[in-house]
């Protein structure tokens, strides 16, 4: 029951990894707290993956479980309404002059609630990764300047 997504961007793995991890708050379209929530990733194993909401509250989505520049980042994932936690792993691999990004979101087999939630996340990850890819269409990133 793992969700798998694969995209390609026309930048080297180092740039793709940096934009995904350090620039996540710039390209991720909102969060559980609404479109004005801002995501952040503490770039180390054990670091928080969280969203800051306009009202000043912070929701911790998960913790970083792997962080290997420029090849892999992984973190736990828990929506506010869930009584279970899932795992997200993103790999960055040099491919055809750019980077292949492969995402796996696992842990959906835990309960009826998790299996139902999976249907929303399958399409949701396509949307999220589309926002990430759009960053690479901007002139600044094409010139080598990352967020």
Buried (B, 14 or more C-beta within 10 A) or exposed (E): EBBEBEBBBBBBBBBBBBBBBBBBBEBBEBBEBEEEBBBBBBBEBEBBBBBBBEEEEEBEBBBBBBBEEBBBBBBBBBBEEBEBBBBBBBBBBBBEEBBBBBBBBBBBEBEEEBEEBBEEBEEEBEEBBEEBBEBBEEEEBEEEEBB
